[in-house]
Amino acid sequence: MSENLRAAVIGASGIGKHHAKWLAYLGCRMDAFAGTSAESVAATSQSLRDLFGFEGEGYVGLDEMFAAGPWDVISVCSPEPLHHEHFLAAIEHGAHVMCEKPLVYDPELADEELLAMGE
């Protein structure tokens, strides 16, 4: 993979930290991730530094992360009910997008509504 590809992860504190690590190991510039609070961003930054030497930036929220782009590759690893929204936002940003499963999930919605969201 080209080192010129700029990568970001939405939600890097759980499985997303492994997405970040493997993007870096594959040669991407793992430059950013989005978290939900200043505290979670600080903790995740440290975790990523310990895991693979992360030197990028953590941002509170998608808007901050997108403003620092553009990103070539975005991996969506946020909580499951946010996958669909974050996937669409990353696509709108113009990035190639990977999404942790499931793409569409919300325990408050009926199956028919979930199916319609996936179309």
PAVOLUM-794048 format. One line per field, with one value per atom (N, C-alpha, C, CB): residue in three letters; y, z, x; residue number from 0. Coordinates in nm, 4 decimals, always signed. Glycine has a CB too. Layout:
<recs>
residu = c(ala;...)
yy = c(Y;...)
zz = c(Z;...)
xx = c(X;...)
num = c(NUM;...)
</recs>
This chain:
<recs>
residu = c(met;met;met;met;ser;ser;ser;ser;glu;glu;glu;glu;asn;asn;asn;asn;leu;leu;leu;leu;arg;arg;arg;arg;ala;ala;ala;ala;ala;ala;ala;ala;val;val;val;val;ile;ile;ile;ile;gly;gly;gly;gly;ala;ala;ala;ala;ser;ser;ser;ser;gly;gly;gly;gly;ile;ile;ile;ile;gly;gly;gly;gly;lys;lys;lys;lys;his;his;his;his;his;his;his;his;ala;ala;ala;ala;lys;lys;lys;lys;trp;trp;trp;trp;leu;leu;leu;leu;ala;ala;ala;ala;tyr;tyr;tyr;tyr;leu;leu;leu;leu;gly;gly;gly;gly;cys;cys;cys;cys;arg;arg;arg;arg;met;met;met;met;asp;asp;asp;asp;ala;ala;ala;ala;phe;phe;phe;phe;ala;ala;ala;ala;gly;gly;gly;gly;thr;thr;thr;thr;ser;ser;ser;ser;ala;ala;ala;ala;glu;glu;glu;glu;ser;ser;ser;ser;val;val;val;val;ala;ala;ala;ala;ala;ala;ala;ala;thr;thr;thr;thr;ser;ser;ser;ser;gln;gln;gln;gln;ser;ser;ser;ser;leu;leu;leu;leu;arg;arg;arg;arg;asp;asp;asp;asp;leu;leu;leu;leu;phe;phe;phe;phe;gly;gly;gly;gly;phe;phe;phe;phe;glu;glu;glu;glu;gly;gly;gly;gly;glu;glu;glu;glu;gly;gly;gly;gly;tyr;tyr;tyr;tyr;val;val;val;val;gly;gly;gly;gly;leu;leu;leu;leu;asp;asp;asp;asp;glu;glu;glu;glu;met;met;met;met;phe;phe;phe;phe;ala;ala;ala;ala;ala;ala;ala;ala;gly;gly;gly;gly;pro;pro;pro;pro;trp;trp;trp;trp;asp;asp;asp;asp;val;val;val;val;ile;ile;ile;ile;ser;ser;ser;ser;val;val;val;val;cys;cys;cys;cys;ser;ser;ser;ser;pro;pro;pro;pro;glu;glu;glu;glu;pro;pro;pro;pro;leu;leu;leu;leu;his;his;his;his;his;his;his;his;glu;glu;glu;glu;his;his;his;his;phe;phe;phe;phe;leu;leu;leu;leu;ala;ala;ala;ala;ala;ala;ala;ala;ile;ile;ile;ile;glu;glu;glu;glu;his;his;his;his;gly;gly;gly;gly;ala;ala;ala;ala;his;his;his;his;val;val;val;val;met;met;met;met;cys;cys;cys;cys;glu;glu;glu;glu;lys;lys;lys;lys;pro;pro;pro;pro;leu;leu;leu;leu;val;val;val;val;tyr;tyr;tyr;tyr;asp;asp;asp;asp;pro;pro;pro;pro;glu;glu;glu;glu;leu;leu;leu;leu;ala;ala;ala;ala;asp;asp;asp;asp;glu;glu;glu;glu;glu;glu;glu;glu;leu;leu;leu;leu;leu;leu;leu;leu;ala;ala;ala;ala;met;met;met;met;gly;gly;gly;gly;glu;glu;glu;glu)
yy = c(-0.1166;+0.0000;+0.1237;-0.0006;+0.2255;+0.3466;+0.4247;+0.4343;+0.4747;+0.5587;+0.6929;+0.5794;+0.7239;+0.8499;+0.8489;+0.8835;+0.7310;+0.7242;+0.7740;+0.5803;+0.8772;+0.9313;+0.8599;+1.0866;+0.8000;+0.7195;+0.7816;+0.5787;+0.7581;+0.8030;+0.6950;+0.9404;+0.6920;+0.5964;+0.6729;+0.4910;+0.6392;+0.6935;+0.5912;+0.7244;+0.6250;+0.5336;+0.4385;+0.4550;+0.4840;+0.4040;+0.3506;+0.4859;+0.3478;+0.3002;+0.1514;+0.3770;+0.0917;-0.0515;-0.1242;-0.0789;-0.1916;-0.2634;-0.1653;-0.3432;-0.0397;+0.0611;+0.0801;+0.1914;+0.0556;+0.0693;-0.0336;+0.0539;-0.1489;-0.2511;-0.2152;-0.3885;-0.1531;-0.1029;-0.0003;-0.0400;+0.0905;+0.1926;+0.1280;+0.2888;+0.0310;-0.0378;-0.1047;-0.1425;-0.1753;-0.2476;-0.1526;-0.3488;-0.0428;+0.0569;+0.1106;+0.1728;+0.1375;+0.1855;+0.0769;+0.2284;-0.0457;-0.1557;-0.1802;-0.2835;-0.1519;-0.1712;-0.0567;-0.1865;+0.0468;+0.1556;+0.2841;+0.1119;+0.2882;+0.4142;+0.5117;+0.3896;+0.6377;+0.7397;+0.7462;+0.8814;+0.6779;+0.6748;+0.8064;+0.5510;+0.9067;+1.0446;+1.0901;+1.1340;+1.0227;+1.0805;+0.9780;+1.1894;+1.0163;+0.9422;+1.0421;+0.8253;+1.0044;+1.0856;+1.0116;+1.1190;+1.0835;+1.0311;+1.1182;+1.0241;+1.0928;+1.1617;+1.2694;+1.0630;+1.2704;+1.3714;+1.3940;+1.3278;+1.5051;+1.5339;+1.4251;+1.6714;+1.3748;+1.2695;+1.1403;+1.2439;+1.1005;+0.9758;+0.9903;+0.9356;+1.1086;+1.1323;+1.1226;+1.2703;+1.1798;+1.1731;+1.0282;+1.2598;+0.9541;+0.8139;+0.7294;+0.7556;+0.7507;+0.6730;+0.7089;+0.6963;+0.8355;+0.8763;+0.8007;+1.0289;+0.7953;+0.7235;+0.5747;+0.7441;+0.5173;+0.3752;+0.3443;+0.3329;+0.4306;+0.4104;+0.4309;+0.5061;+0.5261;+0.5445;+0.4185;+0.6681;+0.3641;+0.2424;+0.1228;+0.2123;+0.1152;+0.0002;-0.0030;+0.0000;+0.1126;+0.1093;+0.2383;+0.0798;+0.3266;+0.4484;+0.5577;+0.4156;+0.5630;+0.6642;+0.8037;+0.6561;+0.8806;+1.0181;+1.1187;+1.0305;+1.0719;+1.1599;+1.2384;+1.0802;+1.2827;+1.3658;+1.2984;+1.5029;+1.3191;+1.2781;+1.3999;+1.2084;+1.3832;+1.4938;+1.4580;+1.5276;+1.5587;+1.5398;+1.5625;+1.6367;+1.4554;+1.4635;+1.4562;+1.5895;+1.4229;+1.4077;+1.5389;+1.3445;+1.6448;+1.7725;+1.8171;+1.8797;+1.8054;+1.8424;+1.7539;+1.8320;+1.6244;+1.5326;+1.5589;+1.3870;+1.5758;+1.6018;+1.7339;+1.6042;+1.8348;+1.9648;+1.9535;+2.0670;+1.8564;+1.8379;+1.7529;+1.7736;+1.6990;+1.6117;+1.6885;+1.5395;+1.6333;+1.5184;+1.3857;+1.5211;+1.2855;+1.1499;+1.0610;+1.0956;+0.9773;+0.8834;+0.7606;+0.8413;+0.7156;+0.5950;+0.6275;+0.4770;+0.5903;+0.6056;+0.4716;+0.7188;+0.4290;+0.3078;+0.3465;+0.2157;+0.2985;+0.3302;+0.2204;+0.3458;+0.2555;+0.1603;+0.2182;+0.1217;+0.3087;+0.3708;+0.2690;+0.5002;+0.3026;+0.2113;+0.1753;+0.2744;+0.0534;-0.0007;+0.0876;-0.1322;+0.1480;+0.2315;+0.3539;+0.2769;+0.3897;+0.5053;+0.4672;+0.5808;+0.3392;+0.2965;+0.3581;+0.1458;+0.3474;+0.3940;+0.5438;+0.3632;+0.6224;+0.7681;+0.8029;+0.8344;+0.7376;+0.7669;+0.7176;+0.7034;+0.6049;+0.5552;+0.6563;+0.4197;+0.7053;+0.8030;+0.9327;+0.8326;+0.9768;+1.0992;+1.0811;+1.1372;+0.9647;+0.9386;+0.9303;+0.8087;+0.8699;+0.8638;+1.0061;+0.7770;+1.0881;+1.2275;+1.3034;+1.2984;+1.2668;+1.3297;+1.2930;+1.2878;+1.1875;+1.1473;+1.0398;+1.2654;+0.9780;+0.8757;+0.7367;+0.8775;+0.6468;+0.5053;+0.4645;+0.4194;+0.3856;+0.3594;+0.2098;+0.4234;+0.1738;+0.0401;+0.0580;-0.0293;-0.0389;-0.0268;-0.1563;+0.0105;-0.1446;-0.2580;-0.3025;-0.2218;-0.4307;-0.4792;-0.4517;-0.6278;-0.4438;-0.4328;-0.2884;-0.4825;-0.2742;-0.1406;-0.0690;-0.1490;-0.1438;-0.0847;-0.1580;-0.0919;-0.0837;-0.1434;-0.0339;-0.2269;-0.0558;+0.0302;-0.0517;+0.1641;-0.0800;-0.1659;-0.1052;-0.1956;+0.0238;+0.0919;+0.0827;+0.2375;+0.0364;+0.0333;-0.1063;+0.0849;-0.1107;-0.2374;-0.2882;-0.2212;-0.4173;-0.4778;-0.4112;-0.6254;-0.3759;-0.3126;-0.1783;-0.2921;-0.1036;+0.0253;+0.0045;+0.1038;-0.0956;-0.1254;-0.1661;-0.2359;-0.2502;-0.2925;-0.1723;-0.3956;-0.0816;+0.0384;+0.1250;+0.1213;+0.1347;+0.2132;+0.1529;+0.2220;+0.0220;-0.0459;-0.0404;-0.1861;+0.0084;+0.0129;+0.1235;+0.0282)
zz = c(+0.0000;+0.0000;+0.0000;+0.1216;-0.0636;-0.0753;+0.0553;-0.1853;+0.0887;+0.2070;+0.1870;+0.2414;+0.0649;+0.0384;+0.0788;-0.1067;+0.1066;+0.1464;+0.2898;+0.1325;+0.3071;+0.4415;+0.4994;+0.4379;+0.6170;+0.6785;+0.8083;+0.7041;+0.8368;+0.9613;+1.0077;+0.9426;+1.1372;+1.1955;+1.2771;+1.2835;+1.2580;+1.3408;+1.4508;+1.2563;+1.5725;+1.6850;+1.7000;+1.6686;+1.7590;+1.7648;+1.9040;+1.7164;+1.9933;+2.1280;+2.1472;+2.2286;+2.0683;+2.0771;+1.9632;+2.0738;+1.8795;+1.7644;+1.6684;+1.6908;+1.6711;+1.5827;+1.6024;+1.6029;+1.7235;+1.7440;+1.6612;+1.8930;+1.6382;+1.5552;+1.4079;+1.5806;+1.3680;+1.2308;+1.2066;+1.2043;+1.3020;+1.2898;+1.2790;+1.4100;+1.3647;+1.3640;+1.2294;+1.4770;+1.1775;+1.0517;+0.9331;+1.0285;+0.9347;+0.8288;+0.8298;+0.8458;+0.9483;+0.9594;+0.9140;+1.1052;+0.9568;+0.9181;+0.7680;+0.9913;+0.7035;+0.5588;+0.4795;+0.5196;+0.5490;+0.4819;+0.4680;+0.3495;+0.5185;+0.5156;+0.6171;+0.5445;+0.5918;+0.6920;+0.7855;+0.6257;+0.8972;+0.9943;+1.0704;+1.0922;+1.0160;+1.0615;+1.1633;+0.9460;+1.1725;+1.2553;+1.3018;+1.1802;+1.4077;+1.4498;+1.5142;+1.5492;+1.5179;+1.5833;+1.7053;+1.4863;+1.8150;+1.9382;+1.9804;+2.0503;+2.1014;+2.1446;+2.2494;+2.1976;+2.3140;+2.4166;+2.4238;+2.5560;+2.4827;+2.4983;+2.5807;+2.5646;+2.6805;+2.7652;+2.6874;+2.8862;+2.6079;+2.5317;+2.4233;+2.4681;+2.3635;+2.2618;+2.3228;+2.1961;+2.4408;+2.5071;+2.5409;+2.6356;+2.5948;+2.6310;+2.5071;+2.7085;+2.4019;+2.2792;+2.2123;+2.1817;+2.2130;+2.1564;+2.2241;+2.1717;+2.3567;+2.4307;+2.3979;+2.5814;+2.3910;+2.3580;+2.2204;+2.3626;+2.1231;+1.9871;+1.9823;+1.8884;+2.0587;+2.0657;+2.1218;+2.1537;+2.2277;+2.2885;+2.1950;+2.4193;+2.1192;+2.0333;+1.9102;+1.9906;+1.8439;+1.7193;+1.6899;+1.6040;+1.7871;+1.7645;+1.6910;+1.6886;+1.7069;+1.6441;+1.6663;+1.6996;+1.5581;+1.5654;+1.5113;+1.4890;+1.4821;+1.4252;+1.5304;+1.3441;+1.4940;+1.5813;+1.6106;+1.5182;+1.7303;+1.7671;+1.7671;+1.9049;+1.7217;+1.7114;+1.7851;+1.5635;+1.8470;+1.9123;+1.8073;+2.0349;+1.7602;+1.6622;+1.5179;+1.6822;+1.4333;+1.2903;+1.2223;+1.2214;+1.2588;+1.1911;+1.2028;+1.2485;+1.3221;+1.3417;+1.2578;+1.4907;+1.2578;+1.1822;+1.0324;+1.2129;+0.9821;+0.8392;+0.7992;+0.8028;+0.8847;+0.8542;+0.8413;+0.9625;+0.9082;+0.9029;+0.7838;+1.0319;+0.7088;+0.5955;+0.4794;+0.5516;+0.3610;+0.3217;+0.3604;+0.1720;+0.3740;+0.4065;+0.2869;+0.5346;+0.2536;+0.1426;+0.1866;+0.0866;+0.3093;+0.3638;+0.5024;+0.3698;+0.5265;+0.6596;+0.7006;+0.6619;+0.8195;+0.8754;+0.9825;+0.9334;+0.9681;+1.0616;+1.1667;+0.9872;+1.2894;+1.4012;+1.5221;+1.4391;+1.4983;+1.6046;+1.6570;+1.5531;+1.7615;+1.8092;+1.6968;+1.9271;+1.6987;+1.5888;+1.5435;+1.6293;+1.6346;+1.5851;+1.5062;+1.7009;+1.5129;+1.4397;+1.3085;+1.5260;+1.2816;+1.1613;+1.0344;+1.1502;+1.0146;+0.8914;+0.8719;+0.8926;+0.9760;+0.9696;+0.9412;+1.1016;+1.0093;+0.9919;+0.8568;+1.1046;+0.8096;+0.6774;+0.5704;+0.6506;+0.5774;+0.4781;+0.4857;+0.4985;+0.6057;+0.6209;+0.5590;+0.7699;+0.5793;+0.5224;+0.3701;+0.5795;+0.3170;+0.1712;+0.1161;+0.1342;+0.1834;+0.1402;+0.1426;+0.2283;+0.2351;+0.2467;+0.1273;+0.3786;+0.0559;-0.0624;-0.0376;-0.1203;+0.0783;+0.1126;+0.0702;+0.2637;+0.0571;+0.0489;+0.1913;-0.0125;+0.2089;+0.3437;+0.3720;+0.3636;+0.4877;+0.5431;+0.6626;+0.5835;+0.6875;+0.8000;+0.8784;+0.7524;+1.0083;+1.0976;+1.0896;+1.2449;+1.0993;+1.0869;+1.2126;+1.0567;+1.2042;+1.0845;+1.0336;+1.1140;+0.9058;+0.8470;+0.8963;+0.6927;+0.9106;+0.9515;+1.0752;+0.8362;+1.1866;+1.3102;+1.4016;+1.3812;+1.4579;+1.5621;+1.6354;+1.5036;+1.7629;+1.8354;+1.8484;+1.9727;+1.8218;+1.8326;+1.7040;+1.8685;+1.5947;+1.4662;+1.4318;+1.3554;+1.3580;+1.3084;+1.1945;+1.2613;+1.1704;+1.0641;+0.9292;+1.0539;+0.9006;+0.7717;+0.7567;+0.7580;+0.8658;+0.8628;+0.8418;+0.9935;+0.9067;+0.8899;+0.7469;+0.9859;+0.6897;+0.5503;+0.4564;+0.5094;+0.4801;+0.3950;+0.4067;+0.4332;+0.5238;+0.5406;+0.4603;+0.6893;+0.4456;+0.3753;+0.2252;+0.4174;+0.1736;+0.0279;-0.0368;-0.0068)
xx = c(+0.0844;+0.0000;+0.0895;-0.0963;+0.0455;+0.1253;+0.1303;+0.0703;+0.2474;+0.2604;+0.1921;+0.4071;+0.1535;+0.0860;-0.0607;+0.0973;-0.1168;-0.2563;-0.2712;-0.3104;-0.3516;-0.3771;-0.4978;-0.4006;-0.4794;-0.5840;-0.6331;-0.5337;-0.7606;-0.8226;-0.9194;-0.8960;-0.9441;-1.0376;-1.1405;-0.9637;-1.2657;-1.3723;-1.3991;-1.5025;-1.3600;-1.3779;-1.2611;-1.5056;-1.1519;-1.0290;-0.9974;-0.9132;-1.0945;-1.0629;-1.0883;-1.1426;-1.1735;-1.2011;-1.1315;-1.3532;-1.2108;-1.1550;-1.0876;-1.2658;-1.1293;-1.0709;-0.9220;-1.1396;-0.8707;-0.7262;-0.6505;-0.6908;-0.7111;-0.6471;-0.6575;-0.7103;-0.7692;-0.7794;-0.6689;-0.9199;-0.6495;-0.5450;-0.4072;-0.5490;-0.3815;-0.2516;-0.2264;-0.2450;-0.3245;-0.3025;-0.2937;-0.4143;-0.3663;-0.3490;-0.2061;-0.4501;-0.1530;-0.0143;+0.0831;+0.0174;+0.0623;+0.1517;+0.1499;+0.1126;+0.0356;+0.0249;+0.0873;-0.1205;+0.1330;+0.2032;+0.1254;+0.2436;+0.0025;-0.0727;-0.0145;-0.2232;-0.0365;-0.0052;-0.1254;+0.0258;-0.1159;-0.2255;-0.2214;-0.2141;-0.2928;-0.2787;-0.3816;-0.2848;-0.4975;-0.6026;-0.7041;-0.6726;-0.7731;-0.8912;-0.9874;-0.8540;-1.1145;-1.2162;-1.2677;-1.3321;-1.2777;-1.3353;-1.4523;-1.2294;-1.5031;-1.6240;-1.6011;-1.7199;-1.4854;-1.4579;-1.3073;-1.5146;-1.2682;-1.1255;-1.0573;-1.1052;-1.1273;-1.0702;-1.0504;-1.1599;-1.1494;-1.1352;-1.0283;-1.2700;-1.0186;-0.9165;-0.7766;-0.9368;-0.7567;-0.6259;-0.5903;-0.6254;-0.6856;-0.6600;-0.6324;-0.7794;-0.7090;-0.6897;-0.5576;-0.8061;-0.5205;-0.3910;-0.2773;-0.3701;-0.2819;-0.1778;-0.1797;-0.1955;-0.2980;-0.3110;-0.2524;-0.4580;-0.2788;-0.2266;-0.0755;-0.2955;-0.0239;+0.1222;+0.1878;+0.1585;+0.1291;+0.1834;+0.1723;+0.1116;+0.0633;+0.0374;+0.1270;-0.1068;+0.1444;+0.2229;+0.2994;+0.1320;+0.3120;+0.3889;+0.3129;+0.5114;+0.1834;+0.0980;+0.1553;-0.0455;+0.1629;+0.2125;+0.1117;+0.3427;-0.0088;-0.1103;-0.1851;-0.2075;-0.3038;-0.3861;-0.5190;-0.4096;-0.5676;-0.7021;-0.7927;-0.7034;-0.9143;-1.0090;-1.1367;-1.0392;-1.1962;-1.3250;-1.4329;-1.3427;-1.4915;-1.5995;-1.5529;-1.6750;-1.6473;-1.6192;-1.5860;-1.7366;-1.6559;-1.6336;-1.4885;-1.7256;-1.4317;-1.2907;-1.1996;-1.2518;-1.2269;-1.1416;-1.1522;-1.1790;-1.2741;-1.2913;-1.2252;-1.4407;-1.2316;-1.1705;-1.0191;-1.2058;-0.9593;-0.8138;-0.7714;-0.7642;-0.8665;-0.8379;-0.7800;-0.9627;-0.7861;-0.8681;-0.8038;-0.8931;-0.8884;-0.8445;-0.8726;-0.9158;-0.7775;-0.7947;-0.8733;-0.6586;-0.8478;-0.9087;-0.9633;-0.8060;-1.0877;-1.1462;-1.2058;-1.2549;-1.1718;-1.2283;-1.3294;-1.1175;-1.4522;-1.5603;-1.5683;-1.6966;-1.5347;-1.5346;-1.6065;-1.3909;-1.6967;-1.7754;-1.8773;-1.8470;-1.9518;-2.0560;-2.1537;-2.1321;-2.2017;-2.2828;-2.3989;-2.3369;-2.4771;-2.5879;-2.5424;-2.6724;-2.4144;-2.3627;-2.2951;-2.2652;-2.2772;-2.2057;-2.2630;-2.2088;-2.3922;-2.4545;-2.4314;-2.6048;-2.4576;-2.4382;-2.2919;-2.4834;-2.1995;-2.0572;-2.0063;-1.9759;-2.0573;-2.0218;-2.0613;-2.0893;-2.1852;-2.2319;-2.1517;-2.3812;-2.1176;-2.0371;-1.8992;-2.0235;-1.8392;-1.7063;-1.7113;-1.6485;-1.8165;-1.8352;-1.8498;-1.9608;-1.9313;-1.9483;-1.8172;-2.0498;-1.7310;-1.5996;-1.5105;-1.5318;-1.5479;-1.4727;-1.3684;-1.4064;-1.3733;-1.2737;-1.3208;-1.2447;-1.2240;-1.2554;-1.2890;-1.1357;-1.3952;-1.4441;-1.4516;-1.5810;-1.3990;-1.4182;-1.5099;-1.2806;-1.5974;-1.6886;-1.6917;-1.8291;-1.6689;-1.6841;-1.8297;-1.6425;-1.8554;-1.9923;-2.0727;-1.9931;-2.2012;-2.2846;-2.2885;-2.4274;-2.3153;-2.3242;-2.4500;-2.3242;-2.5586;-2.6863;-2.7358;-2.7921;-2.7510;-2.8019;-2.8527;-2.6927;-2.9675;-3.0211;-3.1261;-3.0812;-3.1042;-3.1983;-3.3377;-3.1442;-3.3507;-3.4798;-3.5623;-3.4580;-3.5026;-3.5729;-3.6214;-3.4826;-3.7318;-3.7852;-3.6977;-3.9324;-3.7038;-3.6241;-3.6475;-3.6550;-3.7715;-3.8030;-3.7305;-3.9554;-3.7238;-3.6542;-3.5041;-3.6796;-3.4484;-3.3061;-3.2749;-3.2630;-3.3615;-3.3421;-3.3464;-3.4496;-3.4388;-3.4491;-3.3236;-3.5738;-3.2660;-3.1441;-3.0282;-3.1068;-3.0263;-2.9185;-2.9294;-2.9131;-3.0406;-3.0577;-2.9798;-3.2020)
num = c(0;0;0;0;1;1;1;1;2;2;2;2;3;3;3;3;4;4;4;4;5;5;5;5;6;6;6;6;7;7;7;7;8;8;8;8;9;9;9;9;10;10;10;10;11;11;11;11;12;12;12;12;13;13;13;13;14;14;14;14;15;15;15;15;16;16;16;16;17;17;17;17;18;18;18;18;19;19;19;19;20;20;20;20;21;21;21;21;22;22;22;22;23;23;23;23;24;24;24;24;25;25;25;25;26;26;26;26;27;27;27;27;28;28;28;28;29;29;29;29;30;30;30;30;31;31;31;31;32;32;32;32;33;33;33;33;34;34;34;34;35;35;35;35;36;36;36;36;37;37;37;37;38;38;38;38;39;39;39;39;40;40;40;40;41;41;41;41;42;42;42;42;43;43;43;43;44;44;44;44;45;45;45;45;46;46;46;46;47;47;47;47;48;48;48;48;49;49;49;49;50;50;50;50;51;51;51;51;52;52;52;52;53;53;53;53;54;54;54;54;55;55;55;55;56;56;56;56;57;57;57;57;58;58;58;58;59;59;59;59;60;60;60;60;61;61;61;61;62;62;62;62;63;63;63;63;64;64;64;64;65;65;65;65;66;66;66;66;67;67;67;67;68;68;68;68;69;69;69;69;70;70;70;70;71;71;71;71;72;72;72;72;73;73;73;73;74;74;74;74;75;75;75;75;76;76;76;76;77;77;77;77;78;78;78;78;79;79;79;79;80;80;80;80;81;81;81;81;82;82;82;82;83;83;83;83;84;84;84;84;85;85;85;85;86;86;86;86;87;87;87;87;88;88;88;88;89;89;89;89;90;90;90;90;91;91;91;91;92;92;92;92;93;93;93;93;94;94;94;94;95;95;95;95;96;96;96;96;97;97;97;97;98;98;98;98;99;99;99;99;100;100;100;100;101;101;101;101;102;102;102;102;103;103;103;103;104;104;104;104;105;105;105;105;106;106;106;106;107;107;107;107;108;108;108;108;109;109;109;109;110;110;110;110;111;111;111;111;112;112;112;112;113;113;113;113;114;114;114;114;115;115;115;115;116;116;116;116;117;117;117;117;118;118;118;118)
</recs>
